[in-house]
């Protein structure tokens, strides 16, 4: 996220996580089953595995299915990233 912030020249980033509720299982399974793509094999586990073996949250539980976390990018982290990129470029040039 820090590298993306540097590329986009922004000083705030947001992490968003999603874990579906059990009640969303049938819709997700239907989408995976009927997806029209040459890479449908990537989603076959959703169709083939029982719900107990898939990551779903119980409905009405403590956790929300979507969580967002926004924070200001620490300048120290940006500096560390930039320094590491400069070091990596030196190594690449040395070995080339």
Residue frames as qw, qx, qy, qz and C-alpha x, y, z in Angstrom:
[[0.000, 0.887, 0.462, 0.000, 0.00, 0.00, 0.00],
 [0.320, -0.759, 0.113, 0.556, 2.92, 2.30, 0.69],
 [0.365, -0.121, 0.601, 0.700, 4.38, 1.74, -2.77],
 [0.165, 0.621, 0.679, 0.355, 1.00, 2.35, -4.41],
 [0.163, -0.911, -0.264, 0.271, 0.64, 5.57, -2.40],
 [0.359, -0.546, 0.341, 0.675, 4.06, 6.68, -3.63],
 [0.308, 0.191, 0.708, 0.606, 3.19, 5.86, -7.25],
 [0.011, 0.743, 0.612, 0.271, -0.17, 7.64, -7.03],
 [0.223, 0.285, -0.189, 0.913, 1.38, 10.52, -5.07],
 [0.536, -0.641, -0.275, -0.476, -1.20, 10.37, -2.28],
 [0.077, 0.435, -0.672, 0.594, -0.58, 10.62, 1.45],
 [0.607, -0.106, 0.530, -0.583, -3.58, 8.60, 2.67],
 [0.339, 0.114, -0.874, -0.329, -4.37, 4.95, 1.92],
 [0.711, -0.141, 0.271, -0.633, -7.31, 2.71, 2.69],
 [0.068, 0.137, -0.986, -0.067, -7.28, -1.04, 3.25],
 [0.718, -0.013, 0.031, -0.696, -10.59, -2.79, 2.59],
 [0.050, -0.140, 0.989, -0.014, -11.23, -6.40, 3.55],
 [0.712, 0.005, -0.142, -0.687, -14.22, -8.51, 2.58],
 [0.022, -0.062, 0.992, -0.108, -15.33, -11.86, 3.98],
 [0.473, -0.234, -0.472, -0.706, -18.80, -12.96, 2.86],
 [0.556, -0.174, 0.528, -0.618, -21.58, -13.95, 5.21],
 [0.322, 0.063, 0.944, 0.022, -22.99, -17.49, 5.08],
 [0.470, 0.627, 0.494, -0.376, -26.19, -16.05, 3.62],
 [0.322, 0.757, -0.315, -0.472, -24.18, -14.90, 0.57],
 [0.456, -0.280, 0.820, 0.204, -22.91, -18.42, -0.16],
 [0.612, 0.449, 0.651, 0.024, -25.54, -19.48, -2.71],
 [0.366, 0.914, 0.030, -0.172, -25.11, -16.27, -4.74],
 [0.119, -0.752, 0.606, 0.231, -21.32, -16.60, -4.72],
 [0.551, -0.062, 0.823, 0.127, -21.54, -20.28, -5.65],
 [0.584, 0.666, 0.459, -0.072, -23.92, -19.45, -8.51],
 [0.218, 0.921, -0.243, -0.213, -21.58, -16.77, -9.83],
 [0.286, -0.553, 0.758, 0.194, -18.59, -19.12, -9.66],
 [0.610, 0.172, 0.773, 0.026, -20.54, -21.91, -11.35],
 [0.524, 0.720, 0.452, 0.050, -21.79, -19.77, -14.23],
 [0.153, -0.793, 0.259, 0.531, -18.79, -17.55, -14.80],
 [0.794, 0.571, 0.167, 0.125, -17.93, -17.22, -18.47],
 [0.025, -0.882, 0.462, 0.091, -14.17, -17.06, -18.54],
 [0.771, 0.371, -0.513, 0.061, -11.31, -19.23, -19.71],
 [0.213, 0.360, -0.716, 0.558, -10.06, -19.19, -16.11],
 [0.714, -0.418, -0.136, -0.545, -13.17, -20.64, -14.48],
 [0.814, -0.037, -0.532, 0.229, -10.95, -23.38, -13.02],
 [0.216, 0.326, -0.462, 0.796, -9.64, -20.79, -10.53],
 [0.444, -0.246, 0.241, -0.827, -13.05, -20.66, -8.86],
 [0.683, -0.078, -0.662, -0.297, -14.04, -24.34, -8.95],
 [0.300, -0.016, -0.791, 0.533, -13.17, -24.80, -5.27],
 [0.330, -0.004, 0.273, -0.904, -16.14, -22.58, -4.42],
 [0.743, 0.051, -0.304, -0.594, -18.46, -24.96, -6.25],
 [0.720, 0.116, -0.685, -0.001, -16.81, -28.23, -5.19],
 [0.263, 0.092, -0.737, 0.616, -16.07, -27.72, -1.49],
 [0.339, -0.675, -0.655, -0.015, -18.74, -27.84, 1.20],
 [0.089, -0.879, -0.050, -0.466, -19.51, -24.51, 2.84],
 [0.738, -0.668, 0.034, 0.090, -17.83, -25.69, 6.06],
 [0.776, -0.112, 0.208, 0.585, -14.49, -25.71, 4.23],
 [0.334, 0.608, 0.232, 0.682, -14.88, -22.21, 2.81],
 [0.272, -0.139, -0.375, 0.875, -14.23, -18.87, 4.53],
 [0.233, -0.618, -0.444, -0.605, -17.60, -17.42, 5.48],
 [0.049, -0.157, 0.534, -0.829, -18.72, -15.38, 8.48],
 [0.050, -0.481, -0.866, 0.129, -21.84, -16.35, 10.41],
 [0.105, -0.623, -0.345, -0.694, -24.76, -14.01, 9.86],
 [0.507, -0.776, -0.164, -0.337, -25.49, -11.76, 12.82],
 [0.812, -0.216, -0.269, 0.470, -22.08, -12.36, 14.37],
 [0.401, -0.745, -0.056, 0.530, -19.65, -9.90, 15.88],
 [0.353, -0.303, 0.442, 0.767, -17.67, -9.20, 12.69],
 [0.508, 0.687, 0.071, -0.515, -18.83, -7.18, 9.69],
 [0.849, 0.268, 0.386, 0.243, -18.24, -8.61, 6.23],
 [0.488, 0.677, 0.027, 0.550, -16.62, -5.39, 4.98],
 [0.538, -0.722, -0.110, 0.421, -14.00, -3.56, 7.00],
 [0.454, 0.771, -0.006, 0.447, -12.15, -0.39, 6.07],
 [0.626, -0.601, -0.052, 0.494, -9.02, 1.02, 7.61],
 [0.410, 0.830, 0.041, 0.376, -7.72, 4.40, 6.44],
 [0.624, -0.636, -0.004, 0.454, -4.40, 5.85, 7.52],
 [0.200, 0.943, -0.242, -0.114, -1.91, 8.54, 6.64],
 [0.888, 0.283, -0.197, 0.303, 1.24, 7.16, 5.01],
 [0.574, -0.742, 0.091, 0.334, 4.15, 7.64, 7.44],
 [0.362, 0.877, -0.310, -0.054, 6.94, 9.66, 5.83],
 [0.369, -0.568, 0.735, 0.019, 9.47, 7.32, 7.47],
 [0.753, 0.170, 0.635, -0.010, 7.92, 4.38, 5.60],
 [0.602, 0.794, 0.073, -0.039, 8.08, 6.25, 2.30],
 [0.029, 0.848, -0.528, -0.025, 11.73, 7.12, 2.89],
 [0.576, -0.310, 0.757, 0.000, 12.55, 3.50, 3.78],
 [0.767, 0.448, 0.459, -0.021, 10.83, 2.28, 0.62],
 [0.432, 0.889, -0.151, -0.029, 12.66, 4.81, -1.55],
 [0.218, -0.720, 0.658, 0.023, 16.00, 3.84, 0.01],
 [0.696, -0.055, 0.716, 0.002, 15.33, 0.15, -0.65],
 [0.706, 0.664, 0.246, -0.027, 14.44, 0.85, -4.28],
 [0.199, 0.896, -0.397, -0.026, 17.68, 2.78, -4.75],
 [0.431, -0.488, 0.759, -0.002, 19.63, -0.12, -3.21],
 [0.775, 0.258, 0.575, -0.041, 17.83, -2.62, -5.44],
 [0.569, 0.820, -0.027, -0.055, 18.68, -0.59, -8.54],
 [0.059, -0.786, 0.615, 0.030, 22.35, -0.62, -7.53],
 [0.607, -0.196, 0.770, -0.024, 22.27, -4.42, -7.15],
 [0.751, 0.532, 0.385, -0.068, 20.56, -4.89, -10.49],
 [0.383, 0.886, -0.258, -0.045, 23.10, -2.67, -12.25],
 [0.295, -0.648, 0.703, 0.006, 25.99, -4.46, -10.56],
 [0.642, -0.024, 0.766, 0.002, 24.82, -7.89, -11.70],
 [0.672, 0.672, 0.203, -0.234, 23.81, -6.87, -15.22]]
